[in-house]
Amino acid sequence: MSGFEVAMAGYLAFGQVIPSAQREIVKHAGLQVIHADGAVTLRLQEKGRDEKREGGARTVAIRLRDEAYPFEVTRYVREWNDCAAAETWLEIVHSEPGPVKLLQADSFAVKIPAAAGGRERTVTTLTLCGEWGNEARISEAAVPAGQTSRFLSRSGTRDAWESNAAMMVSFGKNVTEDSGKVLGVALEWTGSTDKRVHRDWTGSATEVFAGVDMTTGPYTLDPGVKFTTPRAIVVWSGSGRGEVSRQFHRWARRHLMPHGDTLHPVLLNSWEGAYFKFTEKTLLDMMDGVKEMGGEMFVLDDGWFGKGKYARNNDKVGLGDWTVNEEKLPHGLGWLAGEAEKRGLKFGLWVEPEMVNMGSWLADGHPDWLLREKNRSVLTGRGGSQTVLDMTNPAVRDNLFAQLDAVYASVPSLAYVKWDSNQNIVNPGSTYLKADRQPNLWYDYTIGLYDLLAKLQAKRPHIMVQACASGGGHMDFGFLRYADEFWASDRTDPFSRIFIQWGASQFYPASAMACHVTESPNHHTKRRTPLKYRFDVAMTGRMGFELHPNKLSKDEIAFAKAAVADYKRIRPIVQRGDLYRLVSPYGGRCSALAYASEDKRGAVLFALGLDKNATIEETLKLRGLDPAAEYEVREIDRGPTLHAGAASFTASGAKLMDEGVRVTLKGQFDSAVFEITAK
């Protein structure tokens, strides 16, 4: 089966397209409504299909209409020629005499055919969950017969923490990276999500659903207004979870991310190196340091904006006022970007447009622009003063666009924006929405966010964007339609990052994972780790820095220069290649993974130690090579220790895949990287 076949095999929101001979209400339906007259059933009939082929893609539109009500649904399914992923989504519109309430509107709903694994006695879900500093933790659980496993995420802004918008469903007992039947489903959605897997009591069928979360109340849909569900990306694999991941990665790079084929730069972000306390000299020193190490970009993080009593010198004030803090930056952002350009560096900037501090000129002037409930005081979060702006309100979006557009215009060479989001929706009310439309907030907020992102992107399509939300809260395909990467976690400790990045890799490509080398001891965990270990972990994604270079010794600077040069050489394979996860950090004494180029001419192998009690010996069998080709295997980013017995050796692709590379690590925090090149 293919992802396209799975998407087409399902009913339009399972249980709603009912043959004329059947009139029962289906219990686990993915599309549920209350009509204007109070009726609660749907009897959709297919009225036609349209097929379109363009841009290497085929899109099928299935048009349906209720047999008794002017209620219409179009289901879209799209596939591409260059990857085995499919997108599916719904458009819903009606012309009933009054509003219709949507109780459930799943983007994807399918009954897995028995031949494809629906009758398997063991059905297992793999999901990502977590919280601040502990993102993308893998959770696996069996779905009991006769039961429904449900995964909700309801923060409204940082939903990747609670339950990531992606999941895998495995059919059978012995599903691995390389074998077994697996369905992957991911939503292009940054807001609250709802995913469900239901097994029939007899074990005869498995139903899978994914869509927006509507447990906070029905969505009221007026006549003539079109409701579009988020797109669901569907991948089917008969050869294990690894292939599901690789297809998600290819699809995201080729058909989602704005600059998916562009190599992402080695950058230094100022946050852990300076926090709020910086001067222009501090930033220039950081630029000089990252340039010396071979970096390509400098990104100014929080603290550059705000005026007067609301100047941003801490996290209690300033959000919402996107003007330069002239006390810190008397020469302005344009001058600072010019200094970066003189050093051969591109320039980036941090913003947090969705949020506002109660201590800000914006909040003072427009208290009605805050999300707030009519009869309650406003709850605040970070710094005791932060809350969320009402993105459903066009006036709010217009104001933010005008402010950000002015900032961006003041820096003509601006190449990168780090977009942060540090607060959940804890005041679920809108002064813009009508009283009977308050439950619409959760969907309309995200649509408003995308509207702002799309306008900014359309005006300056060259700017790369990082999706940050208190770390990995924006780790989702919805935001990646407007961004090229996400900040995987504020926990930058490499030992912790091995687990976080392993989890993220289940769905998201390496080029989208921002992985930074930081100081030791780490600012969050206080753990001490070797500089090489920090580099090797960061090299498994988009490598960068989160430190002040003047904290490094001359020897460390020299090592960093060599490591950056190594990374730049292997970067095309890491960021564009196929990922093969070899040894899981969960329960293992080390973590090992490899990337292979699609043409099989090169690969990169990583081995990262975890066990502090013993020497670790692992035979790592590679994947994705040409069996008939001869390869040079060379250890890079190297200290005094050789981890495979020699600095380099030659072996056939068949031998490297069948017999593997024997790697010895001297316990925890030892690591090795091997560059593998066809001769």
URFEN-V320964 format. One line per field, one symbol per residue. phi: phi as a letter, one per 20 degrees, with the letter a starting at -180 (. if undefined). burial: b if it has 9 or more other C-alpha atoms within 8 Angstrom, else e. A space follows every 10 residues. Layout:
phi=???
burial=???
This chain:
phi=.dgfffffff fflgndedgf fcceeefdfe cccdfgenfc dccecfdqcc cccalmcdcd ddecbffccf cccdddcccd fdbedcdbbd ccbbcffbfd deebbffcbb dfggfepfeg fdccdccdcq bgmbflffcd bfeffmcdec cdccfnccff ffbgfcbdcd doedfcfdbo ecddcceebe efcbcbcddf gemebcdccb afedfepfee dfgneeddfg fddccdcdcn fgfggffgff gffeccfgcf eefefecdef gfebleebcg fgffffggff ffeofcbcde egoecnclfd fedbeecofo decffffecf enffffffff fgemdeccbe bbffdbefeb ffffecffee faegdcffec cgmmbebdfe ffegffffff ffffffffff cgegdbcedd bdbffdcfbc feffgedgff gfffgfffgf fffffffffc fffecdecbl oefdebffff fdcdacefaf fegffffgff fffgffcdfg feeecdecfc fffeemfecf ffffffffff cefbccaegf eeffffffff gffffffgfe ggffedeeec edcfffneeb dcbbdcffem ebbcddccfc eeebfddced efcmdegeee cedcfcldef eeecnbfbbd bfffffeedn dedddenfme bbcceccfe
burial=ebbbebbeeb bbbbbbbbee eeeeeeeebb bbbbbbeeee eebbbeeeee eeeeeebbbb bbbbbbeeeb bbbbbbbbbb eeebbbbbbb bbbbbbeebb bbbbbbbbbb bbebeebbbb ebbbbbbbbb ebebbbbbbe eebebbbbee bbbbbbbbbb bbbbbbbbbb bbeebebbbb bbbbbbbbbb bbbbbbbbbb eebbbbbbbb bbbbeeebbb bbbeeeeebb bbbbbbbbbb bbbbbbbbbb bbbbebbbeb eeeebbbbbb bbbbbbebeb ebbbbbbbbb bebbbbbbbb bbbbbbbeeb bbeeebbbbb bbbbbbebbe ebbbebbebb bebebbbbbb bbbbbbbbbb bbbbeeeebb bbbeeeeeeb bbeebbbbbb bbbeebbeeb bebbbebbee beebbbbbbb bbbbbebbbb bebeeebbbb bbbbbbbbbb ebbbbbbeee bebbbbbbbb bbbbbbbbbb bbbbbbbbbb bbbbebbbbb bbbbbbbbbb bbbbbbbbbb bbeeeeeebe ebbbbbbbbb bbbbbbbbbe eeeeebbbeb bbbbbbbeeb bbbbbbbbbb bbbbbeebbb bbbbbbbeeb bbbbbbbbbb beeeebeebb bbebbbbebb bbbbbbbbee ebbbeeeeee bbbbbbbeeb bbbbbbbbbb bbbbbbbbe
